[in-house]
């Protein structure tokens, strides 16, 4: 199928937890694909010297990532590659992978060791570089009248794009992270679709998940007639709780 992976985190007894609840809220959330929207598009200049040393000046957030990727793609020892990050005009997580840099390096070699600069037009950026994942998230939470959360369940499907690797794992880690939960189950699905491969965007995967769970927490507090901050404090993770 187009499900690349399914991870589950669970403990306790969900059925018993929801049976104990006085109030249950269950909602489904849809978030869309969103591009990072940086001002400056991807660009890079490469110089492949006659002695085999490669220097790349590029609009990147991850010089060490690019150095590693260039080494693997060009089959050149990493010690022969120098990456110089330039002022980037914004990145927001979208400027870690290499795109044009390996091509510029190969063209520099082909041109007789002259520097070669390449850049993307805006439409090329939107078509070929990774946006954040669209997602479908279902959250079900129950609580007693005293404000204690008795059970929480989440189902997350994240759009990976044409290749596996959405940030659904981070979403699973974030969605209920602030709360002490004895009965909990989280299912995360990495889903391959016919779109550009997903990339990082401002706490990748976590914002979708937090939006869903915190909306449900607010509604639980409202139904119980509690202040939403007080409700959160009653269920907050304390020092020593994490295992």
N, C-alpha and C positions, 0 to 999 in steps of 0.2 A: 504494500500500500504506500501511500505518500506520507505515512507516519514514520519519521526517521527514528524516533526513540520515545519511550514512555518511562518516566521515573515516578516512583511513589514513596511518600514519607508518611508513616502512620504510627500511632500508638493509642492505647486505651480502647474504649468501646463506644463507637459513635452512636449506635442505636440506644444504648443506655444513657448517654449524655444528652441526646435530644429528647428522650423520654422525661428526663429530669427538668428540662427547660420550661419556664412559664411563657416565654416569648421566643419565637423563631422567625428569623428573617432570611429569605432566600431570594437572591437577585442574579441577573446575568448582565454582563458588561461587554461592550464591543468597542475596541479602540482601533483606529486606522493606522495605516502606514504613514509615517511622517519623516520627511528628509531633514537632515541636520540644518540645512539652510545657511551654510557659511557664505560669507561675502566673496572670498577668493576661491575660484575653482582649483581642482588639483592641477599641479604643474611641477616640473622638475627639469633640471639641467644636469647632464652627465658628461664626464670626461674620462674616457678609457685610455690611459697613457700607454705609450709603447712599451714600458717596463712591466705592464700587466696590472698596475695599480688603478683603481677606479675611484673617482670622487663624484659624489652626487650632492647637488644643492636642491633642496626640495621643500615643498609646503607640507610639513608633516608634524604630527604630535608624537611620533614614536620613532626616533632616529635609530634606536637599537633594534626595534622590530624590523625596520626597513633594511638595516644592514644584514640581519639574519636572512630575511626573505630574498634579498638580492643575491646573497651567497648561494642559497639553495637553487634559485631559478637559473642563475648564470653559470653554475658549477665552478665558482671561483672561491678560493679560500677566503674566509671572513676577514683574515688579517690583511687582505689586499683591497678591502673596501672601506672607504671613509664616507660617512653620510653627514652632511651639514644641514641642520634644520634652519629654515628661514622664518621670518615673520609670516604668519599663515593666514591672516584675515579671517580667523574663526575656524573651529574644528568640531568641537562638541562631541568628540568620540568618532567622527567620520573620517579622520585623516591619520589612521594607523596603517592600513594595508598599502602595499605598493600597487600602482596601476600603470602609470606611464614610465616610471623610472627604469625598469629593465629594458624597455624598448629604446629609450633614449641612450642607454649604455651600449646596446648592441649597434645602434646607428652610429654612435661615436666611433666604435671599433671599425665599422664598415667604411666610414668616411675618411679614414686615415688618421684617427686619434684627434679629431677636432671635437670641441664641445657641441652638444646637441641639446636644444631646449624643446620640450613638448608641453602642451597644456590642453585642457579640456574646455570645450564650449559648454555653456550652461545646460543645454539639452542633453549633452553627453554625460554630464555629471548626474543628472536626474535619472538617466536610463541605465547607467553602468556602475554607479557607486552605491554602497549599501545604505539604505534607510533603516530606521528602527522597525521592529516587527509590529505588524497588526496582531491583534489578539482577541480571543473570546475567553472570558473568565466567568465562572459561576462560583458564587460564594453562598454558603449556608451556615448560619451561626445561631446558636441558642443560648439563652441566659435566664437565670433565676430572677425573682423579684428583688433580691438583695444586690443584684448587679454582677453576680459571678457568671462568667461565661462557662457553660457546661459542655459545649461541643462546637467544633468548627470544621467545616469541610470546604475544600476548594478544588476546582477543576480548571486547568489552564491549558489552552492550545495557542501556541505562538507560531507565527508565520516565519519560516526560515529563509524563504526565497528559493532559488534554484538548487541550492546545496544545503545539507544539514548544518545546524549550528546557530539556531536562534538563542536568545538569552533566557529561555524558559527556566533553566536551572536557577538563575538568579531570582526570577520571579517567584519560584517555589520557596526560595530561602527568605524572601522578604515578606511574603503575603501575611503571615501571622507572627512575624518575628518579635514584635513588641510585647506579646501576651503569653501569660502562663496558661497552658492548655493541657488538660489531662486526657481529653478525648479529641483526637485530631486526625485528619487524613487529607493529604495533598497529592493530586495527580497532575503531572506536567507532561505535555506532548509537544515534541518538536516536529513541525509539519512542513513538508517540502511543497512549494507552489511555484507556478511559472512567473516568477518575478525576480528582480535583482536580489542577490544574497544579502541577508540582513547584516547590519553592522552596529557598532555601539552608538548609543545616543543618550548622554546624560543619565548616568546610573542605569545602564541598559537592563531592561526587563523588570526592574524594580518599581518604576513609576506606574506602569500598568497595574501591577499587582496591588500596590499600596492604594491606588485610587479605588480599586474594587473593594478591598477589605475595609478600608477606613470609612467608605460610604455606608457599608452595612453596619459597622460599629456605631456610626452616628444615628442610624435608624433604630438600632436596638436601644440606645440610650433614650431616644425620643419616646419610644413605645413604653419604656419603663418609667418615664417621667424623671430621668436623672440628668444631671449636668454631664455633657459628653466628656469633659476633662476628668471629672470625678469617676465616671465609669471606666475610663482608660486607666486611671491610677489604681483602681481596685483590681485590675487584671494585669497590671504591668509586670514584666519580668524583673525580678530582684537579683541582686548580686548573689551568685551561687546557684541560681535556678538552672542555668544552661548546662546541658549535658551533651 
